Amino acid sequence: MSDGQGLLAEARFPRASAYDAEWILANQMGPNALWLTEWLVEAMHLRPGMRVLDLGCGKALSSVFLARECGVQVWAADLWIAPTENWARIREQGVEELVYPLRAEAHALPFAEEFFDAIVCVDAYAYFGTDDLYLSYLHRFVAQGGQIGFVVPGLMRDIDGPLPDHLTRRQASGGVFWGPDCWSLHTAEWWRRHWARTGLVDVQVADTLEGGIDLWRRWDRAVQASGHAHFPSDAEVLEADGGRYLGFVRMVASRGSNTP
C-alpha cells in the first residue's frame, strides 16, 4: 500500500477509501472531496436515476463518486475547470453515461426551475452561499421536497474578539492560514440560522464532522507527500488548533412543499 493510499484509507468512509489515492491527490482542489461527499450523502436521500446538480464540482471527483456510489445522474458544474478536462476524468472512471460536465457560474445557472431532485456542493458553498439572497436563488432549481446539501471547512465555535494567534502567524512552511476570504467560514449553527430564517427550506441536518481536524491533518500530510500540493502545508496551524476552531460543517435541507 502506498503512503497516499494508507493515509487516505479511513474506516469511517469505506467507499471513499476504495478509490485510488494517486487519482484523488492528483486531482485535489481542497480537503478530501470523497471523504466529504460520502459524509454528505449519508444525510441525504439519493436514489438511482435522480437528477443531481454537483455545484462547484472542481475536477469532478465528487461527481464521479455520486454517479458510481448512488447511481444518480449528475450535472457536474464548475466555473474554473473546463468541461472537456472533466469529461476526460469522467470517461476514465467509466461513468460517462451518468455524469454531464459543464461550465457554470453559481449565480447564472443554465437550468430549468425544479429540474433537479437534489443539489450538492462539496468544499465550495462558502465562496458564494454566505450571500443573504443566494438560497432564494438556488432553491428554485430543486423540485419541491428535494434536498440541498453541502459540506465546507468551517468553524467549531464563533470567534469573538481578536483572531487566535495560531490562525494568523506565518508557519514554518511559509504560509499564513487566515486571509480575508476566511471570514466566509462559519459554524453549523450560523449556517442553520442563515437558511432557516428564509422560510424557503426545512433544515434537516446542521452538524460537524467528528474528528474532522485529524482527517484534515492527515489529508495535509498526504498532499504534501504526494508532490501535488498547490499551497504551503498548513500542518502547523492544524496541529496548534486541535479542533478548537477548525473542522468541517455539513448542512442538509429540503425545499418546502409550498415555497415559491
TORVEX-874643 format. One record per residue (C-alpha): x, y, z; residue number from 1; residue in one letter. Coordinates in steps of 0.2 Angstrom, whole numbers, plus 5000, padded with zeros to 4 digits. Example, Ala and Ser with C-alpha at 12.3 -4.5 7.8 and 13.67 -1.06 7.14 Angstrom:
! TORVEX-874643
5062_4978_5039_1_A
5068_4995_5036_2_S
//
This chain:
! TORVEX-874643
5000_5000_5000_1_M
5007_5017_4995_2_S
5009_5031_5008_3_D
4995_5040_5000_4_G
4984_5025_5000_5_Q
4987_5022_5018_6_G
4984_5040_5023_7_L
4968_5041_5014_8_L
4961_5024_5020_9_A
4948_5028_5033_10_E
4936_5015_5041_11_A
4923_5029_5043_12_R
4922_5031_5024_13_F
4924_5014_5016_14_P
4918_5019_4999_15_R
4929_5034_4998_16_A
4944_5023_5004_17_S
4942_5011_4989_18_A
4947_5024_4976_19_Y
4965_5026_4970_20_D
4974_5038_4981_21_A
4985_5044_4967_22_E
4970_5049_4957_23_W
4962_5058_4972_24_I
4978_5068_4976_25_L
4982_5072_4958_26_A
4965_5080_4955_27_N
4963_5088_4973_28_Q
4957_5106_4975_29_M
4954_5106_4993_30_G
4951_5094_5008_31_P
4947_5076_5003_32_N
4932_5078_4992_33_A
4927_5059_4993_34_L
4928_5058_5012_35_W
4917_5074_5012_36_L
4905_5068_4999_37_T
4902_5051_5007_38_E
4899_5060_5024_39_W
4886_5072_5015_40_L
4876_5058_5006_41_V
4874_5049_5022_42_E
4862_5063_5027_43_A
4853_5064_5010_44_M
4840_5053_5002_45_H
4848_5050_4985_46_L
4841_5036_4974_47_R
4847_5029_4957_48_P
4840_5039_4942_49_G
4838_5055_4952_50_M
4845_5071_4944_51_R
4858_5079_4954_52_V
4867_5096_4952_53_L
4885_5095_4959_54_D
4888_5113_4961_55_L
4906_5119_4961_56_G
4912_5101_4957_57_C
4930_5106_4954_58_G
4939_5092_4945_59_K
4923_5081_4946_60_A
4929_5069_4960_61_L
4913_5071_4969_62_S
4903_5069_4953_63_S
4911_5053_4949_64_V
4908_5047_4967_65_F
4889_5052_4966_66_L
4886_5043_4950_67_A
4896_5027_4955_68_R
4890_5025_4973_69_E
4872_5032_4972_70_C
4868_5028_4954_71_G
4861_5046_4951_72_V
4863_5057_4935_73_Q
4875_5071_4939_74_V
4877_5088_4931_75_W
4895_5092_4936_76_A
4895_5111_4936_77_A
4911_5122_4939_78_D
4917_5139_4934_79_L
4936_5136_4934_80_W
4938_5119_4927_81_I
4935_5116_4908_82_A
4921_5104_4904_83_P
4932_5095_4892_84_T
4945_5092_4906_85_E
4932_5085_4917_86_N
4925_5074_4903_87_W
4941_5065_4902_88_A
4941_5061_4920_89_R
4923_5056_4919_90_I
4926_5044_4905_91_R
4942_5037_4913_92_E
4931_5032_4928_93_Q
4918_5024_4917_94_G
4903_5035_4922_95_V
4901_5044_4906_96_E
4883_5038_4905_97_E
4878_5047_4921_98_L
4889_5062_4923_99_V
4887_5078_4912_100_Y
4901_5091_4914_101_P
4898_5110_4910_102_L
4904_5127_4914_103_R
4893_5137_4925_104_A
4894_5152_4937_105_E
4884_5149_4953_106_A
4874_5165_4951_107_H
4869_5161_4932_108_A
4864_5143_4932_109_L
4858_5137_4915_110_P
4844_5126_4921_111_F
4825_5125_4922_112_A
4817_5128_4939_113_E
4813_5112_4948_114_E
4824_5102_4936_115_F
4834_5093_4950_116_F
4829_5081_4963_117_D
4844_5086_4974_118_A
4859_5099_4974_119_I
4875_5095_4982_120_V
4891_5106_4985_121_C
4907_5100_4992_122_V
4921_5112_4998_123_D
4914_5126_4988_124_A
4897_5133_4995_125_Y
4906_5146_5007_126_A
4913_5155_4992_127_Y
4895_5161_4987_128_F
4882_5154_4999_129_G
4885_5167_5013_130_T
4876_5180_5002_131_D
4859_5183_5011_132_D
4850_5181_4994_133_L
4859_5166_4987_134_Y
4847_5152_4994_135_L
4832_5161_4987_136_S
4840_5160_4970_137_Y
4847_5142_4972_138_L
4832_5134_4979_139_H
4822_5136_4963_140_R
4832_5123_4954_141_F
4827_5109_4965_142_V
4810_5101_4965_143_A
4798_5104_4980_144_Q
4803_5092_4993_145_G
4820_5089_4985_146_G
4836_5091_4996_147_Q
4850_5104_4995_148_I
4866_5099_5005_149_G
4884_5105_5007_150_F
4900_5102_5016_151_V
4913_5115_5019_152_V
4928_5119_5030_153_P
4920_5129_5045_154_G
4921_5134_5062_155_L
4918_5124_5078_156_M
4915_5139_5088_157_R
4912_5158_5084_158_D
4927_5169_5085_159_I
4923_5184_5096_160_D
4936_5197_5098_161_G
4954_5196_5090_162_P
4958_5181_5080_163_L
4968_5167_5089_164_P
4987_5170_5086_165_D
4989_5152_5078_166_H
4977_5156_5064_167_L
4986_5172_5058_168_T
5005_5169_5061_169_R
5017_5164_5047_170_R
5020_5145_5048_171_Q
5037_5137_5045_172_A
5030_5132_5028_173_S
5029_5150_5023_174_G
5010_5150_5023_175_G
4998_5160_5033_176_V
4981_5151_5036_177_F
4969_5165_5039_178_W
4966_5178_5025_179_G
4951_5189_5021_180_P
4942_5175_5012_181_D
4942_5165_5029_182_C
4928_5176_5035_183_W
4917_5165_5025_184_S
4920_5151_5037_185_L
4905_5149_5049_186_H
4898_5137_5062_187_T
4885_5124_5059_188_A
4873_5135_5070_189_E
4877_5150_5059_190_W
4873_5141_5043_191_W
4857_5134_5051_192_R
4851_5151_5056_193_R
4856_5158_5039_194_H
4845_5145_5030_195_W
4831_5143_5042_196_A
4826_5162_5043_197_R
4822_5162_5024_198_T
4807_5150_5027_199_G
4812_5143_5010_200_L
4819_5126_5016_201_V
4817_5114_5031_202_D
4834_5112_5039_203_V
4836_5093_5042_204_Q
4855_5092_5047_205_V
4867_5105_5053_206_A
4882_5097_5061_207_D
4901_5095_5061_208_T
4912_5080_5057_209_L
4918_5071_5072_210_E
4937_5071_5072_211_G
4937_5082_5057_212_G
4953_5091_5062_213_I
4963_5074_5062_214_D
4956_5070_5045_215_L
4961_5087_5039_216_W
4979_5085_5046_217_R
4980_5068_5038_218_R
4975_5075_5021_219_W
4988_5089_5023_220_D
5001_5076_5025_221_R
4995_5065_5011_222_A
4995_5081_4999_223_V
5012_5087_5004_224_Q
5020_5069_5002_225_A
5012_5067_4985_226_S
5020_5081_4976_227_G
5003_5088_4971_228_H
5002_5102_4984_229_A
4996_5119_4977_230_H
4999_5128_4993_231_F
5011_5128_5008_232_P
5007_5115_5021_233_S
4995_5120_5035_234_D
5001_5106_5047_235_A
5007_5119_5059_236_E
4991_5128_5061_237_V
4981_5112_5061_238_L
4991_5105_5075_239_E
4990_5120_5085_240_A
4971_5122_5083_241_D
4967_5104_5088_242_G
4949_5106_5083_243_G
4946_5121_5094_244_R
4941_5132_5079_245_Y
4943_5122_5063_246_L
4934_5107_5056_247_G
4920_5103_5043_248_F
4902_5108_5043_249_V
4888_5099_5035_250_R
4871_5106_5030_251_M
4856_5097_5023_252_V
4839_5104_5020_253_A
4823_5101_5009_254_S
4814_5113_4999_255_R
4797_5117_5007_256_G
4782_5110_4998_257_S
4774_5127_4996_258_N
4789_5138_4993_259_T
4789_5150_4978_260_P
//
